Amino acid sequence: MTQGLAGMITKENIRQYLDKLSSGIGSEQGQMPSHVWQKFHEYIVTHYKRLDKETRAYANEIFDQMEASLEQRIESLPESSEKKTLSRKLAVVRGERPPLPVLYLDTPVIEVMIKYALGQHLPRSTAENSEALCKGILALVKDEKLICPEDNFHREALQLGGIRAREGLNAIRRLSHGLSFKHSQAIEDFQIFRALRGFIDGYGPIDYKRFWQDAFETETVNAIVKKHASITFKDILALAEKPGPPEDQQARPSSLSTRLRIRYDEASLKYEQKLQQRSTRHLRDLVRLGMKYQNRMREAQKQHLDGFWAGQKLDLPIALWNGYGGKPEGLEGLVSFYESEYFRNIPAIKIKWDIWHTLSADHAGGLNRLTGPADVNILSYLLPYTDIMILGRKMTDVVRDKLRFDLMFKTAIYSMDEHDLIMAALKEIARAE
């Protein structure tokens, strides 16, 4: 097939390719045989980066229609594991979820994983379950069904230890396959940025999970994008304006499938990252001021707050507010942001506050049963971006059973002693196509 300038593929090339595929094949008017449709669509997915501007626009129209068709199909399904799986896959195609589920392990679980990896003795009462859990997680990571990125807290804690700790770090590296979350402060910066932009631009409640790339190191995002450029669906997806298969369902081979290109929207992402990075220091000033204001509001009546602002450094936060187009300009507008749900619901702020508030009220439980303050901090940053969390019993009691953050952030949260539930979740991931 003759190609366009500098190896670019044109619409004429596409027509030639379709003619070649359809040569000698009869079909009803307006219909394309399933295997021809599959090969044609596979071709434009595989060679997408080589399509010229006009042909890429044509391909994008096809992708839009196929996504709409998939959305129609999902809406028609009753609540089921199939509907859940397809919904997540559609979010992946739109770049709103990572292509693989993300797992976070709390400190007690990390310790078990390290002991298992180093061949150390596991407590007899839980050895069988712990071994099955470790094998299950490692198998899913190896089979590229799951990712378990490193976080800065556990990595830095192991780096500061002795020889055994460094062996543990190597075990964590094997588990993560080199994938890593950003430093917790960088994740908080992005959350503040999203909240500020969302409030100013008048968006609805922010789904932080949708911005999953905010939470991962650039190298990790690049590795994921490079390795997972598309996602495969069983069966043939039709165009939305023609629901159903391109030809008779029973005449089509069961082996046919559709591969959709994942739309990572790199141009938009890079723009937002540059915009956020230019104002990182100012964002931190802004959030510190907001936290001070919230603390004062808890302690005093609003009419007693006038003197509070007189003692604060307002230039940088107000400049940032005005620079993003906040209205009204100045302190009045900035205060409206601090008093909004957008600021109160920034995950790194809300989760930490709610956990510590719950623990302080739970005198019977006692703080010594919690893993530690550092675990609360890292969990508060990462919870919105994970699909599964396995925590200690006390942390699960607070985060899931009392605060219901599992529902708020659509994250499955398990206690490490809920072995059957965890293994069932891992088996469901293993079965996913």
C-alpha positions in Angstrom: 0.0 0.0 0.0 1.4 3.4 -1.0 1.7 5.7 2.0 1.7 9.5 2.3 4.5 12.0 2.9 7.2 10.8 5.3 5.4 7.5 6.0 2.2 9.2 7.2 -1.0 7.3 6.5 -3.8 9.2 4.6 -7.5 8.6 4.1 -6.7 7.4 0.6 -4.4 4.7 2.2 -7.2 3.7 4.5 -9.6 3.3 1.6 -7.0 1.2 -0.2 -6.6 -1.0 2.9 -10.3 -1.5 3.2 -10.6 -2.4 -0.5 -7.9 -5.0 0.0 -9.6 -6.5 3.1 -13.0 -6.6 1.4 -11.8 -8.0 -1.9 -14.0 -10.9 -3.0 -16.2 -10.7 0.1 -19.9 -10.1 -0.3 -21.9 -8.2 2.3 -25.2 -6.5 2.7 -25.3 -2.8 1.8 -24.1 -0.6 4.6 -22.6 -3.5 6.6 -19.1 -4.6 7.0 -18.2 -8.3 7.9 -17.1 -8.7 11.5 -13.6 -10.0 10.7 -13.1 -7.1 8.2 -14.2 -4.6 10.8 -11.9 -6.1 13.4 -8.9 -5.9 11.1 -9.7 -2.4 9.9 -10.1 -1.1 13.5 -7.0 -3.0 14.6 -5.1 -1.3 11.8 -6.0 2.3 12.8 -5.3 1.5 16.5 -1.9 0.0 15.7 -0.8 2.8 13.4 -2.6 5.7 15.1 0.6 7.8 15.6 1.3 7.6 11.8 -2.1 8.9 10.7 -2.1 12.3 9.2 -4.2 15.1 10.7 -7.3 14.4 8.6 -7.1 10.7 9.0 -6.5 10.9 12.8 -9.7 13.1 13.1 -11.6 10.4 11.1 -10.2 7.7 13.5 -11.2 9.7 16.5 -14.7 9.9 15.3 -14.8 6.1 15.0 -13.3 5.8 18.6 -15.9 8.2 19.9 -18.7 6.2 18.4 -17.4 2.9 19.7 -17.0 4.4 23.2 -20.6 5.6 23.0 -21.7 2.1 21.9 -19.9 0.6 24.9 -21.5 3.2 27.2 -25.0 2.2 25.8 -24.2 -1.4 26.4 -23.1 -0.8 30.0 -26.2 1.2 30.8 -28.4 -1.7 29.5 -26.8 -4.2 31.9 -28.1 -5.0 35.4 -25.7 -4.4 38.3 -23.2 -7.2 38.0 -19.5 -8.0 37.9 -19.7 -7.6 34.1 -21.1 -4.1 34.4 -18.4 -3.2 36.9 -15.6 -4.6 34.7 -16.9 -2.9 31.6 -17.4 0.4 33.4 -13.8 0.4 34.6 -12.5 -0.5 31.1 -14.4 2.4 29.6 -12.9 4.7 32.2 -9.5 3.3 31.3 -10.1 4.0 27.5 -11.0 7.6 28.4 -7.7 8.0 30.3 -9.7 8.4 33.6 -8.3 5.3 35.3 -4.9 3.5 35.1 -5.0 0.4 32.8 -4.3 -1.9 35.8 -5.9 -1.9 39.3 -3.7 -0.2 41.9 -3.0 -1.9 45.2 -1.8 -0.2 48.4 -0.4 -2.2 51.4 -0.3 -0.9 54.9 2.8 -1.3 57.0 1.8 -4.6 58.7 1.1 -6.2 55.3 4.4 -4.8 53.9 6.2 -6.5 56.8 4.5 -9.8 55.9 5.4 -9.4 52.2 9.1 -8.7 53.1 9.3 -11.7 55.5 7.8 -14.0 52.8 10.2 -12.7 50.1 13.2 -13.2 52.4 12.1 -16.6 53.5 11.7 -15.6 57.1 9.4 -17.3 59.6 5.8 -16.2 59.6 3.6 -16.5 62.7 2.2 -20.0 62.9 -1.4 -19.0 63.4 -1.5 -17.0 60.2 1.3 -18.5 58.1 -0.9 -20.4 55.7 -3.1 -17.4 54.9 -0.2 -15.0 54.8 1.7 -17.2 52.3 -1.4 -17.5 50.1 -1.9 -13.8 50.2 1.8 -13.1 49.2 1.7 -15.6 46.4 -1.6 -14.2 45.1 -0.3 -10.6 45.0 3.0 -11.5 43.5 1.4 -13.7 40.8 -1.0 -10.9 39.8 1.9 -8.4 39.6 4.0 -10.8 37.5 1.1 -11.5 35.2 0.5 -7.7 34.7 -3.0 -7.9 36.2 -2.2 -5.5 39.1 0.3 -2.9 40.1 1.6 -2.2 43.6 3.7 1.0 43.4 6.3 2.0 46.1 5.4 5.0 48.3 8.0 7.4 49.7 7.3 6.6 53.4 8.0 2.9 53.2 10.9 3.3 50.8 12.6 6.0 52.9 12.1 4.0 56.1 13.8 1.0 54.6 16.6 3.1 53.1 17.5 4.3 56.6 17.7 0.8 58.1 20.5 -1.7 58.2 21.3 -4.6 56.0 18.0 -6.4 56.7 16.1 -3.3 55.9 17.9 -2.9 52.6 17.1 -6.5 51.8 13.5 -5.6 52.5 13.8 -2.6 50.1 14.9 -5.0 47.4 11.8 -7.2 48.1 9.6 -4.1 47.8 11.3 -3.2 44.5 10.5 -6.7 43.1 6.9 -6.2 44.1 6.6 -2.7 42.6 8.5 -3.5 39.4 10.0 -0.1 39.7 6.7 1.8 39.6 6.4 4.5 42.2 3.9 7.0 43.7 5.0 10.7 43.8 6.2 12.1 47.1 3.3 12.8 49.4 3.8 16.5 49.3 3.7 16.6 45.5 0.5 14.6 45.5 -1.0 17.1 48.0 0.1 20.0 45.6 -1.9 18.4 42.8 -5.0 17.9 45.0 -4.9 21.6 46.0 -4.4 22.6 42.4 -7.5 20.5 41.3 -9.6 21.9 44.1 -8.7 25.5 43.3 -9.2 25.1 39.6 -12.5 23.2 40.2 -13.9 25.9 42.5 -12.9 28.8 40.2 -14.1 27.1 37.0 -17.4 25.9 38.6 -16.9 22.2 38.2 -19.0 19.8 40.2 -17.5 17.6 42.9 -14.0 16.5 42.0 -13.4 12.8 41.2 -9.7 12.7 42.2 -9.4 9.1 41.0 -10.0 10.4 37.5 -6.7 12.3 37.8 -4.7 9.2 38.7 -1.6 10.5 36.8 -1.3 13.2 39.5 -0.2 10.5 42.0 2.5 8.7 40.1 6.1 9.7 39.3 6.6 10.8 35.7 8.8 7.8 34.9 6.0 5.5 36.2 3.3 7.2 34.1 5.6 7.0 31.0 6.2 3.3 31.6 2.5 2.6 32.0 1.6 4.6 28.9 4.3 2.9 26.8 3.3 -0.6 27.9 -0.5 -0.2 27.9 -1.4 1.8 24.8 -4.7 0.0 24.3 -7.2 -2.3 26.0 -9.0 -5.3 24.6 -12.7 -6.1 24.8 -14.2 -9.5 24.0 -16.5 -9.4 21.1 -16.9 -6.8 18.4 -17.9 -3.3 19.3 -20.3 -1.6 16.9 -20.7 2.1 16.2 -23.2 3.9 18.5 -25.6 4.9 15.7 -25.9 1.2 14.7 -26.3 -0.7 18.0 -25.4 -4.4 17.8 -22.8 -6.2 15.8 -21.8 -5.2 12.2 -23.3 -8.5 11.0 -25.4 -11.4 12.3 -24.3 -12.4 15.8 -24.3 -16.2 15.1 -22.3 -15.9 11.9 -19.3 -14.4 13.7 -16.3 -16.3 15.1 -16.2 -16.3 19.0 -12.5 -15.5 18.9 -13.1 -11.9 17.5 -12.4 -9.0 19.8 -11.9 -5.3 19.8 -8.9 -3.3 20.9 -9.5 0.3 21.9 -6.8 2.9 22.1 -6.4 4.4 25.6 -6.7 8.2 25.4 -4.1 9.5 27.8 -4.6 13.1 26.5 -0.9 13.9 26.9 -1.1 17.5 25.6 -3.7 18.5 28.2 -1.8 16.7 31.0 1.5 18.4 30.2 -0.2 21.8 30.1 -1.8 21.3 33.5 1.5 19.9 35.0 3.4 23.0 33.8 0.6 25.3 35.2 0.7 23.5 38.6 4.5 23.4 38.8 4.8 27.1 38.3 2.8 27.8 41.4 3.8 24.9 43.7 5.3 27.1 46.4 2.4 29.5 46.3 -0.1 26.6 46.5 1.6 25.5 49.8 1.3 29.0 51.1 -2.3 29.1 50.1 -3.2 25.8 51.9 -1.3 26.7 55.0 -3.2 29.9 55.3 -6.5 28.0 54.7 -5.7 25.5 57.4 -5.0 28.3 59.9 -8.3 29.9 58.9 -10.2 26.7 59.4 -8.7 26.1 62.8 -9.5 29.6 63.9 -13.1 29.1 62.6 -13.4 26.0 64.8 -12.3 28.0 67.8 -14.1 31.3 67.4 -17.3 32.9 66.1 -17.1 34.4 62.6 -17.5 37.9 64.0 -14.2 37.5 65.9 -12.2 36.6 62.8 -11.5 40.1 61.4 -8.3 40.4 63.4 -7.0 37.1 62.1 -6.3 38.3 58.6 -4.4 41.3 59.8 -1.6 39.1 61.1 -1.3 36.9 58.0 0.9 37.1 54.9 -1.7 37.4 52.2 0.2 38.6 49.1 1.2 35.2 47.6 -2.1 33.4 48.2 -4.2 36.3 46.9 -1.8 36.7 43.9 -2.4 33.0 43.1 -6.1 33.3 43.5 -6.2 36.3 41.2 -3.8 34.7 38.7 -6.1 31.7 38.3 -9.0 34.0 37.6 -10.7 33.7 40.9 -13.8 35.9 41.4 -14.3 38.2 43.3 -10.6 39.1 43.4 -8.7 39.6 46.6 -9.4 38.3 50.1 -13.2 38.1 49.7 -12.8 35.6 46.9 -10.1 33.6 48.6 -12.2 33.3 51.8 -15.1 31.9 49.7 -12.7 29.2 48.5 -11.6 28.4 52.1 -15.2 28.1 53.2 -16.2 25.8 50.3 -16.6 22.1 50.1 -13.8 22.1 47.5 -11.2 23.1 50.1 -12.7 21.1 53.0 -12.8 17.9 50.8 -9.2 18.1 49.6 -8.3 14.4 50.4 -4.9 15.0 52.0 -6.7 17.4 54.4 -10.0 15.8 54.9 -8.8 12.2 55.4 -6.1 13.1 57.9 -8.5 15.3 59.8 -11.3 12.8 59.9 -9.1 9.9 60.9 -7.4 11.8 63.8 -10.7 13.2 64.9 -12.3 9.7 65.0 -9.3 8.3 66.9 -9.3 11.1 69.5 -13.0 10.3 70.1 -12.3 6.6 70.4 -10.7 6.6 73.8 -11.4 2.9 74.3 -9.4 1.9 71.2 -6.3 3.9 72.1 -3.8 5.3 69.7 -1.3 2.6 70.3 -3.3 0.1 68.3 -2.9 2.2 65.2 0.1 1.5 63.0 1.4 5.0 63.4 1.0 8.7 62.3 3.1 8.2 59.2 0.7 5.6 58.0 -2.2 8.0 58.5 -0.4 10.6 56.4 0.6 8.4 53.5 -2.9 6.7 53.4 -4.5 10.2 53.2 -2.6 11.1 50.1 -2.9 7.7 48.3 -6.4 6.5 49.1 -8.2 8.5 46.2 -5.9 6.9 43.6 -6.0 3.2 44.6 -8.5 0.4 43.7 -7.6 -1.9 46.6 -6.2 -1.2 50.1 -5.2 -3.9 52.6 -4.8 -2.3 56.0 -4.3 -3.3 59.6 -7.5 -4.1 61.6 -7.6 -0.8 63.5 -7.0 1.3 60.5 -9.7 -0.6 58.6 -12.2 -0.1 61.4 -11.6 3.7 61.2 -11.2 4.3 57.5 -13.8 1.8 56.1 -16.2 0.9 58.9 -16.6 4.3 60.6 -15.7 6.9 58.0 -16.8 4.9 54.9 -14.0 6.3 52.8 -14.3 3.1 50.7 -17.6 4.4 49.3 -16.5 8.0 49.0 -13.4 7.2 46.9 -14.7 3.9 45.3 -11.8 1.9 46.8 -12.1 -1.6 48.1 -10.6 -1.6 51.6 -9.9 -4.8 53.5 -8.4 -5.7 56.9 -5.4 -8.1 56.6 -7.3 -10.6 58.7 -10.2 -10.7 56.1 -8.4 -13.4 54.2 -11.4 -14.9 52.3 -12.6 -11.5 51.1 -9.1 -10.5 49.9 -8.5 -13.7 48.1 -11.9 -13.4 46.4 -11.0 -9.9 45.2 -7.7 -11.1 43.9 -9.4 -14.0 42.0 -11.8 -11.5 40.4 -8.8 -9.5 39.2 -7.1 -12.6 37.9 -10.3 -13.5 35.9 -10.6 -10.1 34.3 -9.9 -10.0 30.6 
